[in-house]
Amino acid sequence: MFLARRPSLLAVDRFTARSQELSLSYSPIGLAQAQAPGFIVDETMIVLGRGSADFDRAKAALIAWKPFDLGWVQLFPPRAPLAPGTVVTVLVHHLGFWSLNGCRIVYGLGDRDRGTRFGFAYGTLSNHAESGEELFEVSLEPDSGNVIYRVRAVSKPRAPLARLGYPLTRALQARFRQESAAAMKRTTSASGSLP
């Protein structure tokens, strides 16, 4: 949904409530982890730090949705649980207008308390400008001890405005991945701030 001005919190809450019953705008679930014919695949990876303390901070940052603390992108509700079935709204401010986009968490990755991999993927709902799936993951490499943040998106434009402005859409997607990685790096540094 594209808007000329920032929607009120009540309008965002209503959008999120209406999104609960919507279907995904793509199939099958799991596209972000597989080959996706007909979709564009984008991936960004960054080393956040080293060792278990940095990994714990990275997991906490994902749980707090820190990849979305970008100013021009906001997530509602801000403390949504990372559980399959959870519906969230992504509010984006771009080129002087706003868009609301519904997503549903479709699966988790790893275990928060054990293992060396943690994250989730959400899929776009039928009220999202794009169609596809986006994966957010942190991992601890056993050999090097590096903590890696990865965001992988599999998408194609769905809404007419998204198709019409596809070069701009691609630029915004790239900007999100880069700034999301930078936000995770800032948040997970030893001096970063977590809730």
N, C-alpha and C positions, 0 to 999 in steps of 0.2 A: 504494500500500500504506500503510495507516494503522497506527500503532504507539502503544502506551501510553507507551513510553519511548524515549529516544534509541538508535538502533541502533549496534552496534559498527562499527568500520571494516571488520572482516571481513564483517559482514552487508551493509554497503554495497557492498563489492567483489563479493560473491556476487550481489547484486541487479543490479549493473552488468553482470556477466558473463552472467547470464540474459537481460538486456535486449538483448544483441547480436543475437539471432536474431528478436526480435519485430518485428512489422510496425507501420507508422504507424497511428494511430487515426483518420485522416482522409484525405481526398483532395480535390482534387489537390494536389500539391506546388506551392507558390507562392501559397497563400491570403493570406499576409501582404502581398502586393504587388498584390492584386486585390480585386474585389468578392467577398464571401463570403456568399451567401444561407444563412440558417440559423445563422450564427455572429455573435457579438458582436465588434465591432471597437473596440479601444482604442488610443490613441496618446498618447505623451508626447514632447515635444521641449523641449530646453533648450540655450541658448548656453553653451558651455564656455569659450570664449576667442576669440582672434583670431590669425590668421596660421599659418604653416607649423609653427612650433615647438609651438604648442598642438595643432595637428592631429596632429603626430607623437606627442605625449604621449597624445592620445585614442586613436590606433591602438594604441599599446603597452598602454593600459589595457584595451581590448577583448581583446587577445591574452592578457592576464593574467587575464581574467574578472573584472575589478574591479566590474562591475555586480552581482555576486553576493556581494560582501564586505559583508554586511548584518547578520551576527550570527544572525538568525533564519532565514536562507537560506544554504545552502552548496552548492557544486558539487563533484562527484567524477567523475573525478580532477581535482584542483585545477589542473593544468596541461594539460588536454586540448587537443590541437591543433584549430585552427579549420578543419578539413577536412571536406568532405562525407563522410558515412558514420560519423564519430566519434560514439560513444554516450556520453552523460553521464547522471549521476543528480543530480537536484536534491533535496536534503534540506531540508524546511521544518518549522519548529517553530511551531505555532499552537494557541492555546486549550488549552495543556497537553498536547497530543499531537504526534506527529511523522508526517510522510508522506514516502515515497520515490516519486519520479516519474522515469520514464525518458524521455529525449529523444534524438533523432538529428539531427545537423547535416545539413540537406538541401541547402543551397547557400550560396555565398559571394557577397559584393557587392564590386565594385571590386577593386582591387589594392593590397596593402599598400605597395608601393614607388613606385607612380605613380598619378596621377589625384587626384581630389578626393572620392572616396567609398570607404569601406571598412566591411565588416561581414559578418554572417552571419545565417542563420535556422536555428532548430531546430524540428523537428516532434515532437509528442507520440507516444509509443509506446503500445501497448495496455495497459501497466501504469501509465499516468499517470491522475491523477484527472480531468484535463481532456482535451479533444480539440481540436487546433488547431496553430497555428504562431506562433512569436514571432520577430521580426526585431530585431536590434541593429545600429545603424549610426552611424558618425560621418562627417561630411562637412565640406568646406571650401567655403563659398559664394564663388564667384569674384568677385562684385560687391562684397560687403561685407567679405569676409575673415573672417566669423564662422565658428567651428567649432561645429557642431550635433551633439548627441547625440539620437538618435531610437530609441525602443523602441515597436514596434507589435505588438500581439497580436490574433490572430483565434482566438476560442475558444468552446467551449460545454462544459457539464459532461458528464462521461462516467460516472464512478463514482457509485453510489447516494448515498453520503455527500456528494459534491460537489453533486449535484442537490438533496438534502434541505437542505443548508446554503447554497444558492445566494447569498442576500444576504451571508453571511459570505465566501464565495468571492470575490464581486465586490469586497468591501472589501479582502481580502488582495491581489487582483490590482492594485487601485489603489495600495495601500501599496507593493507591489513596484516599480511603475513610478516612483513619486515618490522612493523611497529609492534606487533604481538610478540615477536621474538625479543625485541628491545625491552618491552615491558617486563617480560619474564626475566631477562638478564638483570634489570634494575631491581626487581622485587626479590630475586633469589640471592643477590650478592650479600655478603656478610653484613653489610650496613643497610640492606634493603628493609622495607617495612611490610610486615605481614600482620593480618588482624590477630 
